[in-house]
Amino acid sequence: MTKTSDERKEVEMKLEWQDKPLSDNERLKRESKFLRGTIVEDLENPLTGGFTGDNFQLIRFHGMYEQDDRDIRAERLEEKLEPLKFMLLRCRLPGGIIKPAQWIEIDKFAREHTYYQSIRLTNRQTFQYHGVPKGKLQSMHRLLHRIGLDSIATASDMNRNVLCTSNPIESELHQQAYEFAKKISEHLLPRSRGYLDVWIDGKKVESSDDILQESEPILGETYLPRKFKTAVAIPPLNDVDVYGNDMNFIAIQDDNGQLCGFNVLVGGGLSFEHGNTKTYPDVSKELGFVTLDKTLAAAEAIVTTQRDFGNRHDRKNARTRYTLQNMTLEGFRQEVEKRMGCAFEPIRPFEFTERGDRIGWVKGIDNKWHLTLFIESGRLTDKEDKPLLTGMLEIAKVHKGDFRITANQNMIVANVAEEDKEHIEQLARKYRLIRNDVSKQRENAMSCVALPTCPLAMAESERILPDFITEMDKILAKYGIPDDYIITRITGCPNGCGRSMLAEIGLVGKAVGRYNLHIGGDRAGVRIPRLYKENITIPEILAELDMLIGRWVSERNEEEAFGDFVIRQKIVRPVFNAAVDFWDNQ
């Protein structure tokens, strides 16, 4: 068959990439037998608590990372023992909605079979187990399968858990947007039975005949070049940080308040590498508007464009934002329009005015009540003064609605009837899930996990956040604004998990006890902060912030946020073009 000029051009663009050596991850995916590898055989290996060879990477496609407790790593090495290896598992939970009956089951597993006996709520609107022994992995996956959950595609080179604004007030619009978040998630899942074969059926790969008949029509046989993140948002609340995701759908209402379509944004991402000027965080760019009937086609076209034109040679430059840089935004748009079979309409008007969660009770238009519980860094565990894990379990036993994990690591007890409201509040207060001593500053702070479990962490994050925010509270009180706040986020490395690159104050781990301090983001989450001080300690950071907050209080315009103030006063310059000037600190 003779190829058209457009088809020849497309093939030439693909071959241009193929002339360069592929990263080893591409070999791994190609040889994985659609993500099966030899994982089942590794599960039977009693000589190590971890996975060997390619399986170390392959388990990530099934939603798991191999970790160890770094606090005791040196001690175990001295005793000539292997590091204490275990797995992190991240559940797939589009829009963060989970039923109380499901929560009871995942709580039971966390208590009985995980090293840390905790559940962590993530800013990808799902929960993670930390410290799952290799010998408990199949029983864990079978439990999730039994209660209607899974961990497919929550890590590695796929479309990850799809976020959706946790809007408990406009319940009808939220339900419509949530349904699309689920549809997008399902549409972009891998088609391979590898997950079921390995974790549910426990099948060894005896023959490749059946596997060779499998196909991945959207993700491709070697899947995406790098991780891919998607969010659905309902303005004016930007609680899912749409500007930090590869693909975003912003809900647009018609004159009757019904969902009529989405503005589509692409190319956001917050990770970078210290000192590598070819890497940078960036905000999403506008492609255009699509009606509801074209939404899944647009999602598929964007993913397949990234699949075919993303960099498969340098994983540091493989995210969608770098593909946009290489193709140009207009070139990317034209390719997506060709694949989805229609043109984007012009962007419809929208505005984001706030982030964060509405902590406490709110009443929806359906007269149901919704209680947003503040969970610091998303960590649910039982401590003597804060038995949070037990508190959530006790609420789950009586709650008749559902739970919604937010993109800010909090938990919403949703759809509470008027007659049940008092009982739910009593339980929440009894177990310290509602506290009267949480400041606005603390409510608007977030951290990644970092030490001791994350192998990428260069510095502390979750474990230093509480004390750091206490010191921030003291500074705000010192200047007479204890009820004000500055969006603050801490990450243990520049990989972006804590979304520091969309904060007004962002700390990024550089080494043990040392961080880069970025300032100048905004409250709506549409601006990248700029590096202000490099490789400094927490006391030095607090001293700098004391000085800056003092200036902010005395010199700011009425209601001016901290991030806007430091830009207006030229303490730092805004990042206009991240690809060009993110690394320019002048």
ZADOMAR-438134 format. One line per field, with one value per residue (C-alpha): residue in three letters; chain; z, x, y. Coordinates in Angstrom, 2 decimals, m for minus. Layout:
BEGIN
residu = ALA,... .
chaine = A,... .
zz = Z,... .
xx = X,... .
yy = Y,... .
! end
This chain:
BEGIN
residu = MET,THR,LYS,THR,SER,ASP,GLU,ARG,LYS,GLU,VAL,GLU,MET,LYS,LEU,GLU,TRP,GLN,ASP,LYS,PRO,LEU,SER,ASP,ASN,GLU,ARG,LEU,LYS,ARG,GLU,SER,LYS,PHE,LEU,ARG,GLY,THR,ILE,VAL,GLU,ASP,LEU,GLU,ASN,PRO,LEU,THR,GLY,GLY,PHE,THR,GLY,ASP,ASN,PHE,GLN,LEU,ILE,ARG,PHE,HIS,GLY,MET,TYR,GLU,GLN,ASP,ASP,ARG,ASP,ILE,ARG,ALA,GLU,ARG,LEU,GLU,GLU,LYS,LEU,GLU,PRO,LEU,LYS,PHE,MET,LEU,LEU,ARG,CYS,ARG,LEU,PRO,GLY,GLY,ILE,ILE,LYS,PRO,ALA,GLN,TRP,ILE,GLU,ILE,ASP,LYS,PHE,ALA,ARG,GLU,HIS,THR,TYR,TYR,GLN,SER,ILE,ARG,LEU,THR,ASN,ARG,GLN,THR,PHE,GLN,TYR,HIS,GLY,VAL,PRO,LYS,GLY,LYS,LEU,GLN,SER,MET,HIS,ARG,LEU,LEU,HIS,ARG,ILE,GLY,LEU,ASP,SER,ILE,ALA,THR,ALA,SER,ASP,MET,ASN,ARG,ASN,VAL,LEU,CYS,THR,SER,ASN,PRO,ILE,GLU,SER,GLU,LEU,HIS,GLN,GLN,ALA,TYR,GLU,PHE,ALA,LYS,LYS,ILE,SER,GLU,HIS,LEU,LEU,PRO,ARG,SER,ARG,GLY,TYR,LEU,ASP,VAL,TRP,ILE,ASP,GLY,LYS,LYS,VAL,GLU,SER,SER,ASP,ASP,ILE,LEU,GLN,GLU,SER,GLU,PRO,ILE,LEU,GLY,GLU,THR,TYR,LEU,PRO,ARG,LYS,PHE,LYS,THR,ALA,VAL,ALA,ILE,PRO,PRO,LEU,ASN,ASP,VAL,ASP,VAL,TYR,GLY,ASN,ASP,MET,ASN,PHE,ILE,ALA,ILE,GLN,ASP,ASP,ASN,GLY,GLN,LEU,CYS,GLY,PHE,ASN,VAL,LEU,VAL,GLY,GLY,GLY,LEU,SER,PHE,GLU,HIS,GLY,ASN,THR,LYS,THR,TYR,PRO,ASP,VAL,SER,LYS,GLU,LEU,GLY,PHE,VAL,THR,LEU,ASP,LYS,THR,LEU,ALA,ALA,ALA,GLU,ALA,ILE,VAL,THR,THR,GLN,ARG,ASP,PHE,GLY,ASN,ARG,HIS,ASP,ARG,LYS,ASN,ALA,ARG,THR,ARG,TYR,THR,LEU,GLN,ASN,MET,THR,LEU,GLU,GLY,PHE,ARG,GLN,GLU,VAL,GLU,LYS,ARG,MET,GLY,CYS,ALA,PHE,GLU,PRO,ILE,ARG,PRO,PHE,GLU,PHE,THR,GLU,ARG,GLY,ASP,ARG,ILE,GLY,TRP,VAL,LYS,GLY,ILE,ASP,ASN,LYS,TRP,HIS,LEU,THR,LEU,PHE,ILE,GLU,SER,GLY,ARG,LEU,THR,ASP,LYS,GLU,ASP,LYS,PRO,LEU,LEU,THR,GLY,MET,LEU,GLU,ILE,ALA,LYS,VAL,HIS,LYS,GLY,ASP,PHE,ARG,ILE,THR,ALA,ASN,GLN,ASN,MET,ILE,VAL,ALA,ASN,VAL,ALA,GLU,GLU,ASP,LYS,GLU,HIS,ILE,GLU,GLN,LEU,ALA,ARG,LYS,TYR,ARG,LEU,ILE,ARG,ASN,ASP,VAL,SER,LYS,GLN,ARG,GLU,ASN,ALA,MET,SER,CYS,VAL,ALA,LEU,PRO,THR,CYS,PRO,LEU,ALA,MET,ALA,GLU,SER,GLU,ARG,ILE,LEU,PRO,ASP,PHE,ILE,THR,GLU,MET,ASP,LYS,ILE,LEU,ALA,LYS,TYR,GLY,ILE,PRO,ASP,ASP,TYR,ILE,ILE,THR,ARG,ILE,THR,GLY,CYS,PRO,ASN,GLY,CYS,GLY,ARG,SER,MET,LEU,ALA,GLU,ILE,GLY,LEU,VAL,GLY,LYS,ALA,VAL,GLY,ARG,TYR,ASN,LEU,HIS,ILE,GLY,GLY,ASP,ARG,ALA,GLY,VAL,ARG,ILE,PRO,ARG,LEU,TYR,LYS,GLU,ASN,ILE,THR,ILE,PRO,GLU,ILE,LEU,ALA,GLU,LEU,ASP,MET,LEU,ILE,GLY,ARG,TRP,VAL,SER,GLU,ARG,ASN,GLU,GLU,GLU,ALA,PHE,GLY,ASP,PHE,VAL,ILE,ARG,GLN,LYS,ILE,VAL,ARG,PRO,VAL,PHE,ASN,ALA,ALA,VAL,ASP,PHE,TRP,ASP,ASN,GLN .
chaine = A,A,A,A,A,A,A,A,A,A,A,A,A,A,A,A,A,A,A,A,A,A,A,A,A,A,A,A,A,A,A,A,A,A,A,A,A,A,A,A,A,A,A,A,A,A,A,A,A,A,A,A,A,A,A,A,A,A,A,A,A,A,A,A,A,A,A,A,A,A,A,A,A,A,A,A,A,A,A,A,A,A,A,A,A,A,A,A,A,A,A,A,A,A,A,A,A,A,A,A,A,A,A,A,A,A,A,A,A,A,A,A,A,A,A,A,A,A,A,A,A,A,A,A,A,A,A,A,A,A,A,A,A,A,A,A,A,A,A,A,A,A,A,A,A,A,A,A,A,A,A,A,A,A,A,A,A,A,A,A,A,A,A,A,A,A,A,A,A,A,A,A,A,A,A,A,A,A,A,A,A,A,A,A,A,A,A,A,A,A,A,A,A,A,A,A,A,A,A,A,A,A,A,A,A,A,A,A,A,A,A,A,A,A,A,A,A,A,A,A,A,A,A,A,A,A,A,A,A,A,A,A,A,A,A,A,A,A,A,A,A,A,A,A,A,A,A,A,A,A,A,A,A,A,A,A,A,A,A,A,A,A,A,A,A,A,A,A,A,A,A,A,A,A,A,A,A,A,A,A,A,A,A,A,A,A,A,A,A,A,A,A,A,A,A,A,A,A,A,A,A,A,A,A,A,A,A,A,A,A,A,A,A,A,A,A,A,A,A,A,A,A,A,A,A,A,A,A,A,A,A,A,A,A,A,A,A,A,A,A,A,A,A,A,A,A,A,A,A,A,A,A,A,A,A,A,A,A,A,A,A,A,A,A,A,A,A,A,A,A,A,A,A,A,A,A,A,A,A,A,A,A,A,A,A,A,A,A,A,A,A,A,A,A,A,A,A,A,A,A,A,A,A,A,A,A,A,A,A,A,A,A,A,A,A,A,A,A,A,A,A,A,A,A,A,A,A,A,A,A,A,A,A,A,A,A,A,A,A,A,A,A,A,A,A,A,A,A,A,A,A,A,A,A,A,A,A,A,A,A,A,A,A,A,A,A,A,A,A,A,A,A,A,A,A,A,A,A,A,A,A,A,A,A,A,A,A,A,A,A,A,A,A,A,A,A,A,A,A,A,A,A,A,A,A,A,A,A,A,A,A,A,A,A,A,A,A,A,A,A,A,A,A,A,A,A,A,A,A,A,A,A,A,A,A,A,A,A,A,A,A,A,A,A,A,A,A,A,A,A,A,A,A,A,A,A,A,A,A,A,A,A,A,A,A,A,A,A,A,A,A,A,A,A,A,A,A,A,A,A,A,A,A,A,A,A .
zz = 0.00,m0.91,2.06,1.86,2.37,5.90,6.79,5.36,7.37,10.55,9.94,9.24,12.54,14.40,12.67,13.56,17.22,16.45,14.99,18.53,21.15,23.26,27.03,28.68,29.98,26.38,26.10,29.42,28.34,24.95,26.48,29.41,27.80,28.31,31.83,33.16,33.17,35.66,38.59,39.64,39.84,41.86,44.37,45.13,45.71,49.50,49.27,49.01,50.21,46.92,43.18,40.82,37.34,35.21,37.73,40.01,37.37,36.10,39.42,39.04,36.16,38.68,41.11,43.39,44.27,46.10,49.15,52.39,55.79,55.35,59.07,59.75,56.44,57.80,60.91,58.85,56.51,59.52,60.53,56.95,56.42,53.36,53.79,55.22,51.86,51.36,48.84,48.54,46.89,45.38,44.68,41.53,42.70,40.06,41.73,45.14,45.95,48.14,50.00,53.79,53.37,51.19,53.74,56.51,54.47,53.56,57.20,58.30,55.89,56.94,60.60,60.08,57.23,56.76,58.50,59.43,60.20,58.51,55.46,53.62,51.60,48.56,46.56,43.62,45.45,46.46,49.33,49.68,51.78,53.02,54.15,52.49,52.65,49.38,50.80,51.31,47.88,46.17,49.10,49.08,45.36,45.75,48.57,46.40,43.54,45.84,46.99,43.48,43.52,41.88,41.53,37.74,36.14,39.28,38.62,35.77,32.09,31.94,32.61,36.40,38.83,37.37,39.69,39.98,41.95,45.31,45.12,47.82,47.31,43.66,43.91,40.50,38.59,40.65,39.81,36.10,36.20,38.33,35.81,33.13,35.38,35.70,31.95,31.12,33.62,32.22,28.60,29.06,31.10,29.66,27.90,28.91,31.28,32.87,36.13,36.54,35.50,38.00,41.04,40.88,39.04,39.87,36.40,35.29,31.65,30.11,26.50,24.60,22.05,23.90,24.91,21.32,20.45,23.00,21.91,23.45,20.93,22.95,25.07,22.54,23.08,24.88,26.65,27.15,27.15,30.75,33.46,32.48,34.85,34.24,36.17,35.88,37.55,38.28,38.45,40.48,42.77,41.59,44.30,41.85,40.65,36.98,35.87,37.14,35.07,31.59,30.58,32.16,31.55,32.99,33.35,31.60,32.47,30.16,31.04,33.02,35.17,33.38,32.19,28.45,27.77,28.82,28.20,27.53,28.83,28.31,29.25,32.96,35.16,38.23,38.33,37.46,38.27,40.35,38.04,34.83,32.82,30.23,32.88,34.32,35.82,33.70,33.72,31.36,28.08,26.49,23.55,23.23,24.14,23.39,23.80,25.96,23.00,21.95,25.37,25.27,21.68,22.76,25.71,23.48,20.80,23.34,24.87,21.52,20.34,23.44,22.91,19.38,19.68,23.28,23.90,24.39,24.61,27.56,30.33,31.94,28.86,28.21,29.81,27.73,28.39,26.55,23.65,23.40,23.38,20.49,18.45,19.49,21.03,17.61,16.13,19.04,18.67,14.95,15.54,18.26,16.08,13.22,15.49,17.16,13.82,14.58,15.56,19.05,19.64,21.23,24.97,26.95,29.73,33.14,36.24,39.22,42.39,45.15,46.04,49.09,50.74,52.66,56.06,58.19,57.35,54.15,52.88,49.27,46.98,47.57,51.31,52.20,54.53,53.78,56.41,55.22,57.74,57.80,57.70,58.03,55.10,54.57,57.21,59.01,61.87,65.56,68.03,71.70,71.31,67.78,66.97,63.45,61.82,64.38,64.06,60.31,60.94,63.48,61.10,58.29,60.46,60.70,57.66,55.01,52.31,50.81,51.43,49.09,49.29,48.18,46.10,49.20,51.21,53.25,53.65,53.01,54.80,52.03,51.73,55.43,56.19,58.63,61.26,61.11,61.24,65.02,65.46,62.73,64.34,67.78,66.40,64.50,67.62,69.87,67.69,67.01,63.37,64.17,66.16,67.18,67.12,63.37,61.79,58.25,57.59,58.56,56.48,53.44,53.77,52.14,51.94,50.15,52.06,51.66,54.39,55.63,52.83,49.55,47.83,45.93,49.00,49.60,52.68,55.15,54.20,55.96,59.26,59.41,58.15,61.51,63.32,60.32,60.17,63.94,63.37,60.46,62.72,65.24,62.56,61.34,64.94,65.56,62.76,63.84,61.13,62.82,60.68,57.34,55.39,52.69,50.57,51.66,50.38,51.13,48.98,49.77,46.22,42.95,41.64,42.38,44.49,47.03,44.27,45.71,42.26,42.48,46.00,47.26,49.39,48.10,49.80,47.64,49.29,48.22,50.87,54.42,56.31,53.31,50.83,47.94,48.79,45.99,46.35,44.14,43.25,43.63,45.55,42.44,41.40,37.95,38.51,39.01,41.97,41.40,43.22,45.92,48.09,47.35,49.61,52.98,56.31,57.95,60.49,57.59,55.67,58.67,59.12,55.48,55.73,58.94,57.09,53.99,55.93,57.94,54.70,53.32,56.34,56.34,52.58,50.94,49.19,50.72,50.67,48.61,48.88,49.78,46.37,44.54,46.92,46.31,42.55,42.70,44.89,42.52,45.29,42.62,39.00,37.69,35.54,32.17,30.01,32.11,29.28,29.02,32.38,35.19,35.89,35.63,39.24,38.45 .
xx = 0.00,1.40,1.69,0.30,2.68,1.29,1.90,5.44,6.17,4.92,7.11,10.13,9.61,9.50,12.61,14.46,14.20,14.99,18.38,19.61,20.21,17.17,17.26,17.52,13.96,12.77,14.51,13.04,9.48,9.90,11.19,8.76,6.07,3.56,4.77,4.90,8.64,9.61,7.84,6.05,9.35,10.87,8.04,9.19,12.82,13.47,17.04,16.03,13.19,13.28,13.12,15.97,16.94,14.23,11.54,12.79,11.47,8.55,6.71,6.31,3.90,1.81,1.77,4.66,8.14,10.81,12.09,13.95,14.15,17.09,17.19,18.55,20.35,23.87,23.20,22.04,25.02,27.35,25.65,26.10,22.34,20.43,18.66,15.15,13.36,9.64,7.24,5.22,1.86,m0.23,m3.89,m5.71,m8.60,m9.85,m11.09,m10.14,m13.55,m13.65,m16.47,m16.40,m16.62,m13.50,m11.74,m12.39,m10.65,m7.60,m7.30,m7.25,m4.43,m2.40,m2.59,m1.85,0.64,2.55,5.78,4.61,0.95,m0.22,m2.10,m0.83,m3.13,m1.27,m1.65,m2.61,m5.93,m5.27,m3.75,m0.40,0.77,4.35,6.30,4.56,6.76,7.27,5.55,2.30,2.10,m0.18,m2.59,m2.65,m3.48,m6.10,m7.69,m7.85,m9.32,m11.95,m13.17,m13.17,m9.84,m6.43,m3.07,m2.73,m0.79,m0.28,3.46,6.00,5.40,1.61,m1.25,m1.38,m4.26,m6.61,m7.38,m10.74,m11.68,m13.12,m15.99,m18.45,m20.81,m21.85,m22.61,m24.27,m21.43,m18.88,m20.57,m20.50,m16.81,m15.98,m17.63,m15.33,m12.30,m13.26,m13.86,m10.48,m8.76,m10.41,m9.88,m6.13,m5.43,m3.12,m4.97,m2.47,m3.63,m0.18,m1.44,m4.15,m1.86,0.86,m1.07,m4.52,m3.97,m0.27,0.50,4.03,4.76,4.99,4.31,4.50,1.82,m1.09,1.01,2.04,m1.63,m2.03,m1.86,m1.78,m3.66,m3.27,m0.15,1.82,3.96,6.63,4.10,4.78,8.25,7.77,5.13,1.99,m0.34,m3.94,m6.38,m10.00,m10.77,m13.87,m13.13,m12.74,m11.14,m7.72,m7.31,m5.77,m3.01,m3.97,m0.89,1.37,m0.03,0.72,m2.96,m5.80,m9.53,m11.13,m14.89,m17.03,m20.70,m23.50,m26.10,m28.05,m25.08,m24.60,m21.25,m20.94,m17.27,m13.70,m10.88,m7.83,m4.36,m1.14,2.52,2.64,5.20,7.22,10.27,13.81,17.35,19.74,22.27,20.82,19.72,18.02,15.39,12.91,9.41,6.72,3.01,0.40,m0.43,m3.87,m4.83,m8.51,m12.05,m13.74,m17.35,m18.22,m18.54,m14.95,m13.33,m12.09,m10.90,m8.91,m7.39,m6.39,m4.94,m2.82,m1.51,m0.68,1.05,3.22,3.72,5.03,6.97,8.18,11.90,12.73,16.49,16.87,14.35,15.24,13.72,10.85,7.85,5.21,6.56,9.77,7.77,5.97,9.34,10.52,7.29,6.10,2.67,1.09,2.77,1.57,m1.96,m2.07,m0.94,m3.56,m6.31,m5.36,m5.53,m8.83,m10.44,m11.54,m10.19,m10.24,m12.67,m11.30,m10.70,m13.85,m13.45,m12.43,m10.62,m9.01,m9.13,m8.13,m6.47,m6.48,m9.46,m12.38,m11.59,m14.64,m18.31,m19.95,m23.45,m24.01,m26.80,m28.35,m28.64,m26.05,m23.20,m19.50,m16.75,m13.19,m10.66,m7.15,m4.58,m1.05,1.03,m1.74,m0.34,m2.95,m1.41,m2.12,m0.15,m0.99,m2.27,m3.64,m5.16,m6.06,m6.07,m8.51,m10.61,m11.06,m11.90,m14.58,m16.12,m16.05,m18.02,m20.99,m20.73,m23.43,m21.94,m18.46,m14.94,m13.06,m9.29,m8.26,m5.29,m4.05,m3.72,m6.89,m10.02,m13.64,m16.39,m18.91,m22.68,m23.58,m27.29,m28.45,m29.38,m25.87,m23.85,m23.52,m22.35,m19.69,m18.40,m18.23,m16.10,m13.85,m13.23,m12.75,m9.93,m8.38,m9.37,m10.91,m8.63,m8.99,m5.24,m4.58,m3.60,m4.39,m0.67,m0.61,m3.72,m1.95,1.28,2.21,5.14,6.24,7.23,11.04,13.09,13.24,11.54,11.97,15.20,15.38,15.17,18.16,16.70,13.81,10.34,7.35,9.21,10.33,7.12,5.28,8.10,8.83,5.22,5.23,8.14,6.28,3.26,5.49,6.79,3.27,2.16,5.23,4.12,0.49,m1.03,m1.58,m4.67,m2.98,m1.05,1.55,1.24,4.29,5.53,8.57,10.05,13.02,14.38,13.59,11.38,8.30,6.12,5.33,4.51,6.90,7.26,3.70,4.03,4.58,7.38,8.94,11.74,13.56,15.98,19.63,21.44,20.80,19.65,20.01,17.48,17.03,14.52,12.15,9.69,7.24,4.52,0.93,m2.15,m4.06,m1.29,m0.48,3.09,6.41,8.45,12.07,15.20,15.98,18.64,20.57,21.80,20.90,19.82,16.40,17.52,18.88,15.63,13.57,15.80,15.30,11.54,11.38,12.93,10.76,7.52,8.36,8.68,5.51,3.45,4.75,4.90,2.21,m0.87,m4.25,m4.89,m1.72,m0.44,3.19,4.08,2.63,4.45,7.93,7.32,6.00,8.89,11.36,12.79,12.61,11.56,8.67,9.49,8.03,9.56,10.60,12.61,14.72,14.96,14.13,17.83,18.55,18.73,19.23 .
yy = 0.00,3.43,5.77,9.31,12.25,12.76,9.10,9.24,12.39,10.68,7.65,9.87,11.70,8.40,7.07,10.24,9.18,5.55,6.43,7.08,4.38,3.63,3.74,0.33,0.72,0.37,m3.00,m4.04,m3.23,m4.88,m8.13,m8.18,m10.38,m7.57,m6.79,m10.35,m10.86,m13.54,m11.90,m15.09,m16.96,m14.11,m14.33,m17.87,m16.83,m17.04,m15.69,m12.04,m9.86,m7.95,m8.52,m9.27,m8.13,m6.55,m7.49,m4.69,m2.25,m4.31,m4.36,m0.60,m1.15,m3.07,m0.13,m1.08,0.13,m1.82,0.06,m0.54,1.13,3.49,4.26,0.79,0.12,0.75,m1.30,m4.28,m4.01,m4.10,m7.33,m8.59,m8.65,m7.58,m4.23,m4.67,m4.80,m4.39,m2.88,0.29,m0.29,2.52,1.78,2.93,5.10,7.58,10.74,9.34,7.83,4.72,2.99,2.50,m1.29,m1.19,1.01,m1.50,m4.21,m2.12,m1.02,m4.68,m5.51,m2.46,m3.48,m7.16,m7.27,m3.99,m3.05,0.48,m0.34,2.82,4.04,7.10,9.33,10.66,13.85,11.62,11.02,7.46,5.51,3.79,0.90,1.19,m1.84,m4.79,m7.93,m9.78,m12.84,m10.87,m9.28,m11.80,m11.90,m8.10,m7.91,m10.62,m8.66,m5.54,m7.57,m9.07,m5.65,m4.16,m2.34,m2.77,m1.06,m1.27,1.61,3.69,3.90,3.73,4.52,4.69,7.05,7.13,7.57,10.19,13.11,14.83,17.94,16.89,19.37,18.34,21.28,21.10,17.42,17.01,18.66,16.75,13.46,14.28,15.23,12.20,9.88,11.26,10.82,7.14,6.80,8.35,6.08,2.94,3.96,4.44,1.31,m1.37,m4.18,m6.85,m9.59,m9.49,m7.99,m10.63,m13.47,m12.53,m11.34,m12.90,m16.20,m16.63,m18.00,m18.70,m17.91,m21.37,m20.41,m17.13,m18.07,m16.45,m13.46,m12.78,m12.36,m9.56,m5.93,m2.49,m0.33,2.89,2.47,0.43,m2.64,m0.60,1.63,5.34,6.93,8.08,8.53,10.42,12.25,13.34,15.53,16.70,20.04,22.09,25.85,27.97,25.35,24.17,21.55,19.05,21.44,21.14,23.07,20.31,17.41,16.08,16.20,18.16,18.48,21.63,21.22,23.84,24.33,25.41,28.03,25.42,24.46,21.14,19.83,20.54,19.84,20.44,22.86,20.69,21.59,19.61,19.58,20.31,18.60,19.50,17.23,18.27,17.18,19.27,20.89,19.44,22.47,20.25,19.51,21.97,22.15,23.76,24.57,23.14,24.85,25.32,23.10,24.00,22.99,19.65,18.61,15.61,13.24,14.04,13.86,10.26,10.70,13.75,11.87,8.95,11.25,13.13,9.92,8.31,11.50,11.45,7.70,8.17,11.43,11.36,10.87,7.19,7.77,10.11,9.46,12.78,14.46,12.08,13.80,15.55,19.04,18.15,16.71,20.06,21.80,19.62,19.67,23.17,23.59,24.18,21.14,19.01,20.40,19.62,16.04,15.54,17.01,14.69,11.68,12.56,13.44,17.00,20.39,21.85,24.69,27.88,27.74,28.65,31.26,29.88,31.07,29.41,31.48,29.07,25.80,23.61,21.95,23.39,21.88,21.14,20.72,21.99,21.35,20.33,21.43,17.99,18.81,16.17,17.11,16.62,16.69,17.37,16.08,17.54,14.71,16.06,14.76,12.19,9.83,7.74,5.82,5.34,7.41,7.75,11.32,10.89,7.47,8.59,5.16,3.81,6.93,6.41,2.75,3.63,6.17,3.59,1.17,3.56,5.84,5.33,7.54,7.38,8.67,10.99,11.26,14.74,15.83,17.67,14.44,15.00,12.87,13.85,11.94,12.56,12.33,12.40,12.64,15.31,12.72,11.13,14.35,14.62,11.02,11.38,14.56,12.94,10.12,12.51,14.59,11.56,10.25,13.68,13.74,17.12,19.43,23.04,23.73,23.39,26.71,27.85,27.64,23.97,23.24,24.68,22.71,19.42,17.03,13.90,10.74,11.00,9.28,6.60,4.64,6.54,5.49,8.81,11.05,13.31,14.97,14.69,15.85,14.28,13.93,17.57,19.18,19.36,21.18,23.38,24.56,25.16,27.56,29.17,29.66,31.43,33.79,34.62,35.25,37.42,39.75,39.80,37.56,34.17,33.49,34.15,31.53,30.91,27.75,25.75,22.40,20.27,17.52,15.31,15.48,17.32,14.50,16.62,14.30,17.03,19.56,22.15,23.71,25.05,26.48,30.00,28.54,25.33,23.42,20.86,18.44,18.77,16.72,15.53,18.61,20.94,22.31,24.67,27.41,28.44,31.33,33.20,30.72,31.90,30.82,29.74,27.32,28.74,29.98,28.17,29.53,30.60,29.48,32.03,30.38,27.20,24.39,25.92,24.46,24.63,27.31,29.39,28.95,30.07,33.12,34.10,33.56,35.62,38.54,38.12,37.69,40.80,42.76,41.19,42.26,45.84,46.48,44.38,45.67,44.86,41.07,40.53,36.96,36.26,34.80,37.82,40.16,38.75,39.01,42.58,43.70,42.01,39.87,37.16,37.38,35.27,32.25,33.24,30.49,27.52,25.95,29.11,30.83,28.38,27.99,31.73,32.92,36.60 .
! end
